[in-house]
């Protein structure tokens, strides 16, 4: 999938300004340039940037559209992207939601170099990149987003107390045991965790078994 094919696809679900389209189109060259210097995407997978990384990030936005009022709330929210790596899912989401405020956090400094370089090149004024661990961040956020940086049982304690609205976590595999353990450990009600199959939006077999996990506050 090239940038034109990507834009044709997402226009069906998301209204884009010319500036947003230009930013999405620029991602390919920027990530190719930086990935050649600091590996944040598998060299074998860089040709699948839009299919496997940008669209995967935007699956969070597509899920938000399925919950009344949540897309609108997120569009004005403060958002922590924990374990952002080279900027996923935070940078695609920041392009799509220019009025939301994003902090992209990773404990690996060289990865944040890439995230900062890409966001700066795109002129994303709603993005701050920090090289830190979650527990060192003093502020709280409306939402936390992340893409499979750890099992849910490990991830949740890192961000517990860091959000006021919810977590949106991209995860694959058998998540049922992880969800059950998180619910038991943290005394959550059954209705506080929702799962949404990414394959309901993206037909690529790559997304079979991949989910958006939404944990409500």
VENVENUR-V244324 format. One record per residue. NEAR is the number of other C-alpha atoms within 10 Angstrom. D_LAST is the distance of its C-alpha to the last C-alpha in Angstrom with 1 decimal. Layout:
near:NEAR d_last:D_LAST
near:NEAR d_last:D_LAST
This chain:
near:12 d_last:36.5
near:13 d_last:37.7
near:17 d_last:36.1
near:11 d_last:37.9
near:10 d_last:36.8
near:17 d_last:33.2
near:18 d_last:33.4
near:10 d_last:35.0
near:12 d_last:32.3
near:14 d_last:29.2
near:11 d_last:31.0
near:9 d_last:30.7
near:11 d_last:26.9
near:14 d_last:26.4
near:10 d_last:28.8
near:15 d_last:30.0
near:10 d_last:32.2
near:8 d_last:35.2
near:11 d_last:33.6
near:18 d_last:30.6
near:18 d_last:33.1
near:15 d_last:35.1
near:20 d_last:32.2
near:21 d_last:31.3
near:17 d_last:35.0
near:15 d_last:35.4
near:21 d_last:32.9
near:18 d_last:35.5
near:10 d_last:38.2
near:16 d_last:35.8
near:23 d_last:34.3
near:16 d_last:37.7
near:13 d_last:39.1
near:18 d_last:36.6
near:18 d_last:36.1
near:12 d_last:39.8
near:10 d_last:39.4
near:14 d_last:36.1
near:16 d_last:34.9
near:19 d_last:31.2
near:19 d_last:31.9
near:11 d_last:34.3
near:12 d_last:37.7
near:7 d_last:38.1
near:11 d_last:35.0
near:18 d_last:35.5
near:15 d_last:37.3
near:16 d_last:34.2
near:20 d_last:32.1
near:21 d_last:31.1
near:19 d_last:30.7
near:16 d_last:28.8
near:19 d_last:27.0
near:22 d_last:26.6
near:21 d_last:25.9
near:24 d_last:23.5
near:25 d_last:21.5
near:21 d_last:21.7
near:24 d_last:20.5
near:24 d_last:17.0
near:23 d_last:18.4
near:19 d_last:20.1
near:22 d_last:17.0
near:20 d_last:15.3
near:15 d_last:18.5
near:11 d_last:18.0
near:10 d_last:14.9
near:9 d_last:16.2
near:10 d_last:15.3
near:14 d_last:13.0
near:18 d_last:16.1
near:13 d_last:17.2
near:15 d_last:14.0
near:19 d_last:14.1
near:19 d_last:17.8
near:14 d_last:17.5
near:18 d_last:14.6
near:21 d_last:14.8
near:27 d_last:14.2
near:27 d_last:14.9
near:27 d_last:16.8
near:29 d_last:17.3
near:27 d_last:20.5
near:27 d_last:21.8
near:27 d_last:25.3
near:29 d_last:27.5
near:31 d_last:24.8
near:22 d_last:22.9
near:27 d_last:20.7
near:31 d_last:20.5
near:30 d_last:24.0
near:22 d_last:24.2
near:23 d_last:20.9
near:23 d_last:22.3
near:24 d_last:25.5
near:21 d_last:23.8
near:20 d_last:21.5
near:16 d_last:24.0
near:15 d_last:22.2
near:18 d_last:18.9
near:21 d_last:19.2
near:27 d_last:18.9
near:21 d_last:19.4
near:29 d_last:20.9
near:28 d_last:21.0
near:23 d_last:23.2
near:16 d_last:25.1
near:16 d_last:28.2
near:13 d_last:30.2
near:15 d_last:32.4
near:21 d_last:29.5
near:24 d_last:28.2
near:18 d_last:31.8
near:24 d_last:31.5
near:28 d_last:28.1
near:20 d_last:29.6
near:17 d_last:32.9
near:21 d_last:31.5
near:25 d_last:29.2
near:14 d_last:32.1
near:13 d_last:34.5
near:19 d_last:32.4
near:12 d_last:32.0
near:17 d_last:28.3
near:14 d_last:27.8
near:17 d_last:24.0
near:22 d_last:23.8
near:16 d_last:24.1
near:22 d_last:24.8
near:20 d_last:24.5
near:16 d_last:26.1
near:17 d_last:23.9
near:14 d_last:21.5
near:20 d_last:17.8
near:13 d_last:18.4
near:7 d_last:21.1
near:11 d_last:19.1
near:7 d_last:18.9
near:11 d_last:16.4
near:16 d_last:12.7
near:19 d_last:11.7
near:19 d_last:9.7
near:23 d_last:9.5
near:25 d_last:10.9
near:27 d_last:13.6
near:26 d_last:16.1
near:22 d_last:19.0
near:15 d_last:19.7
near:15 d_last:20.5
near:12 d_last:20.0
near:13 d_last:19.0
near:20 d_last:15.4
near:18 d_last:16.2
near:12 d_last:17.6
near:16 d_last:15.2
near:16 d_last:11.9
near:14 d_last:13.5
near:14 d_last:14.8
near:17 d_last:11.6
near:16 d_last:9.6
near:13 d_last:9.7
near:21 d_last:10.5
near:19 d_last:7.7
near:15 d_last:6.2
near:18 d_last:5.3
near:19 d_last:5.2
near:26 d_last:8.0
near:23 d_last:11.2
near:26 d_last:13.7
near:25 d_last:17.3
near:22 d_last:18.9
near:18 d_last:22.0
near:9 d_last:23.8
near:11 d_last:23.0
near:18 d_last:19.3
near:9 d_last:19.4
near:11 d_last:20.3
near:14 d_last:17.7
near:21 d_last:14.9
near:14 d_last:16.6
near:14 d_last:17.0
near:18 d_last:13.4
near:16 d_last:12.4
near:12 d_last:15.4
near:10 d_last:15.1
near:12 d_last:11.7
near:9 d_last:12.0
near:16 d_last:9.4
near:10 d_last:10.6
near:11 d_last:12.4
near:8 d_last:10.8
near:12 d_last:7.3
near:18 d_last:9.4
near:14 d_last:11.9
near:19 d_last:15.0
near:17 d_last:17.4
near:19 d_last:20.9
near:26 d_last:22.1
near:16 d_last:25.6
near:12 d_last:24.9
near:13 d_last:25.4
near:15 d_last:27.5
near:10 d_last:30.5
near:11 d_last:31.6
near:9 d_last:31.9
near:12 d_last:30.2
near:18 d_last:26.8
near:15 d_last:27.6
near:14 d_last:24.8
near:20 d_last:22.5
near:26 d_last:18.9
near:27 d_last:15.9
near:23 d_last:13.0
near:21 d_last:9.7
near:20 d_last:6.6
near:17 d_last:3.8
near:15 d_last:0.0
